[in-house]
Amino acid sequence: MQLGFLGEYGQGDINDAKKEYMDSQLYDIAYLIQFRDRVNTKVSKVPIAWHLDHSLKVINRIHDVLKSSDPTVYEKRFNLARRFSFAFGYIPRGKGKSPGSVLPPDDIQTEDILSQLEIARENIADFKSFDADVNFIHPVFGQLNKKQAKQFLKIHTKHHLKIIQDILRKE
């Protein structure tokens, strides 16, 4: 199955200069809701709805943590895993374990995905108002500031969009 709507997995297209941060990825998420119940256990044990819900929960949770963080406690530190992942724009599959706060419920409602999507759009727009040193602690990548958090969100969302594309392609 050809999935041209995803372009390079939410990486945007030649007109990205006119778009806001993550617009194309959020558009892809909205489009993919129609395939929410599809699953392919050769690719992922969970349905597409899980990946959509999880991706949006991560965006919204990180926004909330950044917003409430203290910029004065940010300390720049080297992290090899972060350097590798950010340099290649890649998160290996099946290696990470998501914190409970961003795990989808057993019963994922379409209305909840749509609601989270609207909140994510607002939250992403809100990033512009944040100090550069707002921060959060990632379990693998360590302390991330605003710029790094935004980069992580793009890479993380791309990771789940690729999984969804593989679920749809291998049906």
JODAGI-V67362 format. One record per residue. RES is the residue in three letters. PHI is phi as a letter, one per 40 degrees, with the letter a starting at -180 (NA if undefined). PSI is psi in radians with two decimals (* if undefined). NEAR is the number of other C-alpha atoms within 10 Angstrom. Layout:
RES,PHI,PSI,NEAR / RES,PHI,PSI,NEAR
This chain:
MET,NA,2.18,10 / GLN,c,2.27,8 / LEU,b,1.22,12 / GLY,c,-0.43,8 / PHE,c,-0.43,14 / LEU,c,-0.20,22 / GLY,f,-2.20,13 / GLU,c,1.05,15 / TYR,f,0.90,21 / GLY,g,0.20,23 / GLN,c,-0.09,17 / GLY,g,-2.98,20 / ASP,b,-2.91,12 / ILE,c,-0.39,7 / ASN,c,0.21,7 / ASP,d,-0.46,13 / ALA,d,-0.48,9 / LYS,c,-0.20,7 / LYS,c,2.79,11 / GLU,c,2.87,11 / TYR,d,2.20,18 / MET,g,0.18,21 / ASP,d,-0.82,16 / SER,c,-0.61,21 / GLN,c,-0.69,21 / LEU,c,-0.60,20 / TYR,c,-0.78,15 / ASP,c,-0.74,19 / ILE,c,-0.80,26 / ALA,c,-0.76,15 / TYR,c,-0.69,13 / LEU,c,-0.21,19 / ILE,d,-0.58,16 / GLN,c,-0.35,12 / PHE,b,0.30,14 / ARG,d,-0.60,20 / ASP,c,-0.04,12 / ARG,c,2.49,15 / VAL,a,2.57,20 / ASN,a,1.79,17 / THR,c,-0.22,10 / LYS,c,-0.36,10 / VAL,b,-0.81,18 / SER,a,2.51,16 / LYS,c,-0.25,10 / VAL,b,2.72,14 / PRO,c,2.96,18 / ILE,d,-0.67,26 / ALA,d,-0.65,25 / TRP,c,-0.81,22 / HIS,c,-0.68,22 / LEU,c,-0.88,27 / ASP,c,-0.80,25 / HIS,c,-0.81,21 / SER,d,-0.75,29 / LEU,c,-0.67,26 / LYS,c,-0.70,21 / VAL,c,-0.83,20 / ILE,d,-0.87,25 / ASN,c,-0.66,21 / ARG,c,-0.78,16 / ILE,c,-0.70,23 / HIS,d,-0.87,26 / ASP,c,-0.72,13 / VAL,c,-0.76,14 / LEU,d,-0.79,23 / LYS,c,-0.63,20 / SER,c,0.04,12 / SER,c,2.88,17 / ASP,b,1.91,14 / PRO,c,-0.39,18 / THR,c,-0.24,9 / VAL,c,-0.02,11 / TYR,c,2.29,17 / GLU,b,2.12,12 / LYS,c,2.18,11 / ARG,b,2.56,9 / PHE,c,2.43,11 / ASN,a,2.01,12 / LEU,c,-0.76,11 / ALA,c,-0.74,13 / ARG,c,-0.79,21 / ARG,d,-0.79,12 / PHE,c,-0.88,12 / SER,c,-0.75,16 / PHE,c,-0.66,17 / ALA,c,-0.68,9 / PHE,c,-0.11,10 / GLY,g,0.73,16 / TYR,a,2.43,16 / ILE,b,2.15,19 / PRO,c,2.51,8 / ARG,c,2.48,11 / GLY,g,0.17,7 / LYS,c,-0.49,7 / GLY,c,2.79,10 / LYS,b,2.15,9 / SER,c,2.43,11 / PRO,c,2.66,10 / GLY,d,-0.53,8 / SER,c,-0.26,10 / VAL,b,0.25,17 / LEU,c,2.33,16 / PRO,c,2.72,17 / PRO,c,2.94,11 / ASP,c,-0.63,7 / ASP,b,1.77,8 / ILE,c,2.08,15 / GLN,c,2.45,13 / THR,d,-0.70,14 / GLU,c,-0.63,9 / ASP,c,-0.68,11 / ILE,c,-0.81,23 / LEU,c,-0.72,17 / SER,c,-0.80,12 / GLN,c,-0.60,19 / LEU,c,-0.78,23 / GLU,c,-0.70,14 / ILE,c,-0.72,16 / ALA,c,-0.73,22 / ARG,d,-0.79,18 / GLU,c,-0.75,13 / ASN,c,-0.71,18 / ILE,c,-0.70,17 / ALA,c,-0.58,13 / ASP,c,-0.41,12 / PHE,d,-0.55,18 / LYS,d,-0.54,11 / SER,c,-0.11,8 / PHE,c,2.56,14 / ASP,c,2.61,16 / ALA,c,-0.46,14 / ASP,b,0.23,20 / VAL,d,2.72,24 / ASN,a,2.84,29 / PHE,a,2.79,24 / ILE,c,2.07,15 / HIS,c,2.44,14 / PRO,c,-0.43,11 / VAL,b,-0.74,12 / PHE,c,-0.06,17 / GLY,g,-2.73,16 / GLN,c,2.20,21 / LEU,b,2.36,23 / ASN,c,-3.05,22 / LYS,d,-0.87,22 / LYS,d,-0.79,14 / GLN,c,-0.67,18 / ALA,c,-0.74,21 / LYS,c,-0.70,19 / GLN,c,-0.75,14 / PHE,d,-0.78,23 / LEU,c,-0.71,18 / LYS,c,-0.79,21 / ILE,c,-0.75,20 / HIS,c,-0.79,18 / THR,c,-0.73,25 / LYS,d,-0.74,22 / HIS,d,-0.83,20 / HIS,c,-0.57,21 / LEU,c,-0.62,24 / LYS,c,-0.73,15 / ILE,c,-0.79,18 / ILE,c,-0.77,27 / GLN,d,-0.72,18 / ASP,c,-0.64,17 / ILE,c,-0.80,22 / LEU,c,-0.64,19 / ARG,c,-0.62,13 / LYS,c,0.32,11 / GLU,c,*,11
